[in-house]
Amino acid sequence: MDLEARLRDVAPELNVENAWDQAHPLRISHILEHTAGFDDVHFNEMFCESPEPTMLEVLALNPRSWRVRWPPGTRMSYSNPGYAIAGYLIEKSAGQPFEEFLRQGVLEPLGMRSTDFRLPPEARPLLAQGYGGNPPRPVPNRALCLRSSGGLMASAQDMGAFVRFLLNRGMVHGVNVLQPESIVRMETSKTLPYEGLDDAYGLGNYGSVDLEFITRGHGGRTEGFHSRYRYSTDLGLGYAVLFNANYREASLEKIERLILGYLTTGLPPQSPPRAALRSGEPSVLTGYYEFASPRRQSLAFWDRLTKGEWVTLENGFLHHHRLFREREIWIPTGARMFRRSGESGTSILFATSPEGKPVLIAGRHYYEKVPTSRGVFATIPFFGGLLVMLTAPGFALLWLPRWLFTRSARDICPAVEVLPLLAVLSLAGVILSLAEASSVYDLSRVTPYTVGIFGLTWAFAVLSAAGLVRAIRALSLRTRRGLTLHALLVSLANCGLAAYLIRLHLIGLRVWEL
């Protein structure tokens, strides 16, 4: 297949919504480089029961996965559903299940004989037990619906064979399974108009600059498992790590540093790139950059609130900081290119979008420069309102004992303060239900957790409105003015947040349909 072919020409039967189709048609390369603009996997298309559906049936599970959210090829956002389309295209082109095609064309020639998307019954005892949660608990092994995006099961030895295959530029035992130029294409990002980043994403293969040496590879995680492989063609080495737990990213990173340190023993340390800031350049780059490539559209509001970057110039250096994060220095590596302290290569780039907007690419994320006031006014009302809401439980410690033990207080305290308090507790119940769900699987089905979230979001909206009405009416009674004014303030914050959540379609949330 031609990677630059338009998807609508190759698979017109797929119902993909692309509002920019004429100027920015969706191509196969966009899907493979995660620049198609698709949402990431939704809960109801994560896990499949037996028998497994066909890839075409998988693509029909959630139509919202196939809405292009911005012009293809303008920004990256990781999207597993795109690789479900890739699996389907293989099946359509090869005339056989993609698992069979990959086994015959890739896995067997590489000697990866214990690797497959489906394990036969005799091989199941070889599968490691996965663990999740903290403290860790066993997690059942469940089949992924989008299996072509991450359902491959492999041994450490087989993954080592795959790393050697990449290091040898597609050659296995003197035979080219892939041509060297195909490996280079896998390692190259071609669909974005931005160059110079050492962590750019190619075809299922990305650069990493977080360790002492620049490497390439990929990682993956599912319930109970975490894995990663890395390699460096310049150094001629690589490794794979398979970790049967997904609750501690730091543990995996420690293991990787130990392995890479061992493999590079005796090699001179890599000198991270460094350059001088050009005269007048920093003042042009400073300002507020709004996060604009959310992985899941349902959480885009939270990403905008918490992932915006404030870039400032202090003592001749560019600094950046975001909400709830410490301030960091960005070290220049070239013209409008930077890296973070401790990184081995360039991961930050200031550029101009095809539409002429100043943009920031950082860690493969896409930001657009907007007025600083927009960042301030987006965060202060939201988090200020949350702080006001959090005072409701504290005030309850003051009025609740008086209401329980003083008859004269019962006429006003509960009616004014109870409703806003119950609204806050309803929202807390939503958060607790999300946190207490034992696995993502619990959120992908109709369960007590998801039904509770559905009901509690409605309770929050109704109680917020009722609390505001009662607080306004209580103002005329001129009794317990302090409690009444506090109830009014909390109710206003509750109603503001409820209106915001209604606008985002998060009231009456059916998590199992997301």
N, C-alpha and C positions, 0 to 999 in steps of 0.2 A: 504493500500500500504506500501511496505517496503521502508523506506526513503533512504536506501542505494542501492536500485535498480538502475541500469543504465538506463538513459533516452532512449537510443536506443533500449533497450529491452522492455520497457513499452510502448513507442510510436515511433516505427520505421518510422511512416509516417511523422514525423516532420523532416524537412531538416535543421539540426543543423550542422554547420561546426566546428569541433574540431580537430585541427592539432595534438593534443597530446592524441588522443583517446586511443591508446594502453596502454600507461603508466598511463594516467590520464583520465579515462572515466568520462563522465559527469553524476552525480547522482542527484536524486531528492533532496537530502539534500543540494547539492551545490546551486540549484535554490532557495530554501527557505532561505538560509543563505546569499544570494547575493555573493557567492564565485564561481559562474559559469564562470565569465569572460565576461558576456554579456555587451553590451552598454546599456545606459539608454534609456528611451522612446524618439523616434524621433518625430519631429513636425507632420508628416503626419499620425501618428497613435495615436494622442492624443484625438481628438474629432470625434465623429461619428454622422452622421445625422440619422434620422428615415427612415426606420426601422433599429434597431440595428443589426449588423452582428453577426453571430455565433462566438464562440470562435475560431474555426478553421479558419474562414474567417479573424478574427482579427490577427491571427498569420501569415497570408499571406500578410498583408499590407506592411511590410517593411522587406525584407529578410536580410538586414544588421543588424537587431536586433539579429540574431541567429548565429553570428560569435563569437566564443570563442577567446578572445584576449590574453590569457595566460593560462598556465596549471590550470585546475579547482582545487580549494582547496588550492591555494597558496597565494591568496590575496583577499580582499573584495572590491567590488565596487557596490554601490547600483544600482539595476537594476529592475525597475518596470516591464519590459516585462517578466521577469522570473515568476512573479506571474500570468501573463496571461497563461503561460504554466501550472501552478498549477491549475488554473480554468479549463483548458481544460482536465487535467488528472482526475479531479473530475468528470467531465461530462462523460468521457470515462469509468471510473470505475463504477460510480453509475447509468449510463444509464438515466440521467436526467439533466436538466440545473443546473449548480452549484449553482445558486441563490435559486432554489427550495431545493436542498440538504442542503444548509446551513440554510435555514429558518426552515426546519423540524428538522434537527439534532442539531442545535446550538441556533439559535435565539429564537425559540418558547420555548424550554426547559429553556432558561435563562430569559424568560419573556420580551424579547426585541421585543415587538409587533409593535412598530412604526418604526422599523429599516428594511431597505431593500435596494437593489440595484436599484429597480424600484419603483417609487411611483405611486400608483393608482391616477386617477384624483381627487378623493375626498380628498386625503391627500396632494395634491400639495399646497393648501393655507397655510398649516402648515410650508412649507419650508421657512426659513429665507432668506431675501434679502442679497446677498453677495456684498461686495464693494472692489474695487481695485484702485490703483493709489493714488497719493498724490498731490492735495486734493482728497479725496475719491469720487468715482463715482460708481453707480450701475453696476453690472456685470451680464450678462445673465447666467442662469443656463444651462450648456451644458453637454450632456452625454459623458462620457469617453469611448473611445474604449477599453482600457485595464481595464475594469471595475472591474475585480477581483483583481486588484492591488491597487485600491483606490477609488472605486465608491460607497462605502457604505454610506448611509445617515441615521443618527441616531439622537435621542433626547438626551439631557443631562441626563435625568432620565435613559434612556436605557444604556447609557455608564457607568453610575454609577452601574447598574446591572452587566455589563461586568467586571468592576473592582472588585466587590465583588466576582464574580465567580473565578477570578484569586487568590484573597486573600484566598478564601476557598478551594484552590487546586482542582478546578473542580467540587465542590459540590454545588448544588442548591436545597434548601428546603429538605435536607437530602438525595438527590439522586445524584450519581456521573455521571454527564454528560460526563466528562473526568476523567480518573484515575489520581491520584496525580503525578505518574511518567511521564505522558504525559505533565503536566504543567511544571515539572522540565525540560523535554527535550526542551520545547518551550523556556525556559530561558537559555539554554546552547548552546554554540558554540562548534561544534564538527568537523567541516570540515577544520579548519585552524590548522597548527602545532604550534600555539602559545597560551600559557596559562598565567593566572594571571591578566588579564585586567578586571576591574570592569565595563567597558562600552562595553563588548563584545556583539555581535549580535547573537541571537539564531534564532528561527523560527518566524519571524515577531515580535520579542520582543527583546528590547535591554536595556542595562544598561545605566544609566545617572549619571554623577558625578558633574554636573555643579551647583547643588543646595547644601544646607547645609547637606543633607542626600543622601546616595546612593539609587536610585530608579530604577525601571524598567518600561517599557511601550513602547509606540510608538507615533509618531506624523504623521500628514499629512497636505498637503495643496493643494489646487487647486484654480482656479481663483475665488476670492471673499471669500474664506474660509480658515481657519487655525484651526487645532485642535491638542490636545495632551492629552493622559492619562498617569498617573504615579501611581505607588503603591510600597509599601515596605512591604514584608511579615514579616520582623523582627519587624517593628513598628506596623503592623496590620492596616495600613491606606492607602488610595489612593484617587485620584480625577480625574476628567475629565474636560477639558476646551474646549468649542466650541466657536470659534471667527469668526464672520461674516465679516472679512476683512483679506487680506493677505499682507498688505503693511507695517506693523510695527511689526517686530519680537520682538523688545524691549518691546512693550506694552503687548504682551502675556507673556513674561518672568516676568514682574512686577506683573501681575495677579497671575501667578503661585507661586511666592515667597510669596505673601500675603496669598494664600490658604495654602501652606505648613507651613508657620509660624503659622497660626491659628490652623491647625491640630496638630502641635507638641508643642503647648503651654504646659508648665510644664514638657516637656521631656528634659533630659540633652542633651546638644549639642553633636553631634558626633565628636569625635576627629579624624581628618584626619590622615591617616597613614604617618609615617615618619621613615626613617632609615638612617644609616650612609653610606657614600660612601666607598666602599671597596678600599683598597690600590691598586693603579695602574689602577683601573677600568676606571676613567674618561678619561685618555689619550688615551685609546683604543677606546672610544666611540666618541671622537671628530672628526669633519670633515664635509664634505658636503654630504647631503642626497637628492637625486633627487626624486621628486614625481613620482610614477610609478603605480598609480591605478586611472586613470582619469575616471570620471563618464560618460562623453561623449567623444568619441574618436575624434570627430570633433574639440573639444576644448583642446585636449591633449597638443598641443604646448603651449597654454597659461598657462595651469597648470604647465608644466615643467618650464616655465619662471618665474612664480610668486609664486609657492608653495614649492620651494626647501628650505630645512632647513639647516642653518649653525649652527652647534653645537660646542661651544667653552668652554674652562675651564677658569674661572676667579675667583680668590680668593677662590679656593676650591669648587666652585659650577659650575654645568653645566648650561650654558646659551644657548638659541636658539634664532634665529631671522630669518626672511624671508623678502623678498622684500616688502616694503611698510608697514611693521609691526614693532612694538616696540620690543626691546629685552626683553625676559622673563627668569626667573629662573625656572628650573625644580627641584622639590624637590624629593629626593630619597624616595622610599617606600619599596624597596627590591632589590634583586640582578638584576641589569640592568633594574629596573622598577622605574617609576617616575610619578609624577602628577604635574599639574600646580598649581600655587598659587590660592587659593580659591576653588579648587576642593576637593570633599569629598572622592575620591578614585583614584585608579591607572588607568591612561589612556594612558601611554607611556611605550613602551617596546622595548629594543634593543635585537635583536636576530640574528640568522643565518638561512638563507633560506635553504630548502632541497638541493639547488644547491651549497650551501656553501658561499653564498653572505652575507655580513653584511647588515642587514635591520633594519629599524625603523618602528614601528607601533605606530601611534599617532592619537588619535581621530578616530580610525578604519581606518585611511588612511595608505597606504603602501608606504614606501620610500626605495630606494636602495642606499647604499653608493658608491659614485663615486669620482674620483679625484676632489679636490677643484677647480682646474683650469677649469674643465668642467662647473661648475656652473658659474664661473666668465665669461668665454668666451661665454657662452650661453646668458647671460643677457646684458653684456656691448655693444656688437655690435647692438643688437636689440633695446634697449632703447636709446643708443647713436644715432642710425639712426633716431628714432622717434623725438628726440630733434632737430636734424638737420632739419628734415622736418617741425617742428613747427616754424622754423625761417622764412619760406617762407611768411606767412601772415604778419609778422613784417616787412620784407624787402619791401613788397608791399606798405607799408605806406611811404617808402622813394622814390621808383621809380615811383609809379603810378601818383602822382601829377605832377612830372616832365614830364612824358610821355603825360599827358593830356594837359598840358599848355606850353610845350617847344617843338617846331617842331624839333629841332636838335636831340632830344633824341629818336624820334620815330623810327629811323632806327634800333636800337639794343635792347632797353629795353624790349619791349613787346615780341619779338620773343624769347629772352633768358629766361626771368623770368616768362612769362605768362604760358608756358606749365608746368613747375614744380609746379607752384602755383595751376593750375587747377587740376593736379594730386592729390595734397594734399587735395584740397577741395572735390574731388571725394571720397577719403577715408573717409573724415569727413562726407560726405553725407551717406555713408554706416552705420557708427556708429550712426548718427542721426536717420536714418530710423529704426534701431533696437531699439533705445531708445524711439522713438515716436510711435511705434506700440502700439495701445491701449490695446492689450492683446496678449497672446500667440496664440490665435485663428487666429489673423491677420497674424501670421507668418506661420501658418499651411496650408494656402491656397494661390492661386494666387491672390494677392492683389497689390495695388499700392506700398505698402511697399516692398513686396518681389520682384516684378518686378524691382523696383528702385534699390534694392540691387544687383540683377543680372546685370543690366546695369552699375551701378557705379563701380563695381569691375572690369569689362572689361575696362571701361573708365580709371580707375587708372592704369592698366597695359599698355594700349596703350599710354596714355599721358606720363607715366614715360619713356618709350622707346623713344618716339619722343622728349621729353625734353632733354634726354641725347645726342641724335644725334645732336640736334641744339646747345647745349652748347659746344660740342666738335668742331663743325664747327666754332662757334663764337670765339674760342680761337685764330684763325689765323687772325682775324680782328684787334686785338690789340686795341680795343675800349671798354670803360667801363669795364676795367679789373676786378674791384671789383665785379660788378654785374655778370659778366660772370663766375668768379670763384665760386661765391656763387651759381649761377644757376647750375653749374657743380656738386658742392657738394650735393645740394638738389636732383638733378637728380640721382646721384649715390646711395643716400640713398633710393630714391623712387624705383629704379630698383632692389636694393638688397631686399627690402621688397616684391616687386612684384614677384621676383623669388622665395622667400620663400613661398609666398601664393600660387603660381602655384604648387609648390611641395606638398603643403598641400591640393590641389584641392579646394581652396577657391576663385579662380578667376572664374567668371561666376557661382557664387554660387546660386544654386536653393534651397533656404531655405525651400520651401514647400516640398522638397523631402528628407530633412534631417531626 
